Amino acid sequence: MSDIIDIILNKGLGSFSYEEKCNLKGKRPTPHLSLEYKEAKTLRKFQLSWYSKFNWLAGSSERNKLYCYICVLFRGEDEWSINGIPNIKNLVRKAEKHQISKKQLTNKESFHMLGKQELAFRGHRENEGSLNKGNYCEILDLLAKEEQFIREHFLTNSVFKGTSHDIQNDLIHCVTTVLNSHILKELQIINFISIQADETTDVSCQSQMSLIFRYIIDNKIEERFIGFFDVSENKTAAGLSEVILNELSKWNIGQKVVCQTDDGASVMADEKMGCILLHGAKTIKDVKLFIAKLTMFYIFFSRSSKRSVLLREQGFKLPNQCNTRWNYHSRAALTIKTLFNELKNAVSHVVDDPGWDSTSVCTASGILSIMNNRKFVYLLVLFSKIFIFTDHTFCILQNKSTTDIKYCVNEIKSLTSRLKDLRNETSIHDIIKCSIELNTDLKYTNEEQATLRRLTFEIIDSLIVQINIRFKDFEKLEFVEIINEKMFASYKVHFPEEKLRQLFKYYPDIFDKDRLKNELYIIYTDPLKYFAPFEFIDYIFKNELQEVYQEVTKLIQLVLTILATTASSERSMSTLKRIKSFLRNSMTNDRLSSLSTLAIEKKMLGELSKDPTFINNCRRQIRVRVSVSCVCLPRLSTLSDDIIVLLIKNLDRPFSEES
């Protein structure tokens, strides 16, 4: 049997996978050790009973030493976590002193919470004899030690304690329903809504689409998580659209939607330009293989601490893999190209050095073949050039799309022009020359050069088509510049009539045209009002000028609603990974969506829970659930307000970002 402590001390906890780390808590090693101590004529030997007396004590058979298992995991005192106790002289006295030390108590608290945060909400068995009853019950037990009314409730109530699976599910559903009711009230009073939709695959290999509503309430931007939707069976445009349309109908907001962001492709700023352009080019088989090979480099070096150290010894590291980040592939390609020789030396070392395991050698041999592949090296150079252009354009769109649409349009045209400049014989020869300089062992025949020429033209044509499709309507958003504070001085002389007509064309029957023109004129002629949109709407509400600038307020709210980013979508995906982990991969989608709402909207949950009516609303939902639930649930409505508050807080706690 392997010596866990010896492995941890030799390789470090970083060498363990997430699953292995989760299992460490229950694997305290308690081997028999050949430790002896002779005192006068008495020979004292190691006693196995010490493991029971000190439930943190552990042994290493390889090192023949005793350790504090908690301190080994959380880096405590060197004597107990690194050096170990090599003899048993005064062992009991040392152990008793150690277990009340500040460091050990701190580590013990961390160890105690390991398995309670970001792990399974429910346990496999939740009876009194279970070693792990799940986060919900474990935290309630912990609270019961401090809170008298919770303790009394558990001790005196033998029939109903509020800890069963059904109760947990009902509480989750009831609180989520109250949160959704609050969101519905907000949706009824706002003017505009934009939708953010993103898709990812969860741990059960099911495709989950998240929906987020973005809107402005007075002068505050709100982004509300609506839920996860399983779209595994139909990931077509029609299937995804059906899910979105059903939600629009359910929330009755169809007339208020002014913008939709799909998979990061906002109408204002394409947050994942690299991903989208590659998505179009990946219909070409050679490009699809090239992208897969790029990913292999990171996977090879990241899956082993020994291989990671080898790369760090070369003085660099590869960018973290994230296929949904717009610039992952560009950073990976540029890093591999820039450090091609260093990377090749590292891979060759794994192949040639006899100290490496067979899996590493086999994979390294495959990567070395890739680096000697003429087509791969050519595409590496080609895409490195392309990514320089696309990354530059992305940065422009990120910084300028909220203020200068015309500048962004010109930049998109420049990008198309730069890509077309690569579509000629001179560029092909330059790329081939650079490829040979990168790997001097390469030689390209005339036939291979002709093949690569056709492939290059096909890739560039595909990228240009994608750009034209994605940004064909970008010019229609020039009305955004009406509230560009940098243009106000020029608008004072030349009023933006054309941009205003464009606004009225695409958003008719929303604004009082004459009043909006007059309000804008007042702003343009007063330098003291030259504020950015965020600042101006804040200025309006702080000075209670809503009645004065009714139409400008609506215009700013419209623009700020349209200017959606995918940050909230990305956060919802992170929550999905935490909540639906390998430890709870059988979770239903309803429960997943409800728990995600509690986790993502915990700020709103915290604010609402301060309102006395919140508990009453939860009770009202509980009574509704009672009518369709099992017979024992009516007792849920008899719980005190304090207990319900604590139960609700514990529903959210396992999935907080701080954990």
Secondary structure, DSSP 4 states (H G I P E B T S, - for coil): ---HHHHHHHH-GGGS-HHHHHHHTT---------EEEETTEEEE--THHHHHSTTEEEETTTTEEEEHHHHHHT--HIIIII-B-S-TTHHHHHHHHTTSHHHHHHHHHHHHTTTSSS-SS-S--STT-S---HHHHHHHHHHHH-HHHHHHHHH-SS--S-SHHHHHHHHHHHHHHHHHHHHHHHHH-S-EEEEEEEEE-TTS-EEEEEEEEEEETTEEEEEEEEEEE-SS--SHHHHHHHHHHHHHHHT-GGGEEEEEETTB-SS-BTTHHHHHHHHHTTSHHHHHHHHHHHHHHHHHHS-HHHHHHHHHTT--PPPP-TTSTTHHHHHHHHHHHTHHHHHHHHHHHHH-TTS-HHHHHHHHHHHHHHT-HHHHHHHHHHHHHHHHHHHHHHHHHHHTTT-HHHHHHHHHHHHHHHHHTSSHHHHHHHHHHHHHH-TT----HHHHHHHHHHHHHHHHHHHHHHHHHTTTGGGGGGGGGG-GGGHHHHHHS--HHHHHHHHHHSTTSS-HHHHHHHHHHHHT-GGG---HHHHHHHHHHTT-TTTTHHHHHHHHHHHHHS--SHHHHHHHHHHHHHS-GGGTT--HHHHHHHHHHHHTHHHHHHHHTSHHHHHHHHHHHHHHHTTS-TTGGGGGGS-HHHHHHHHHHHHGGG-TT-
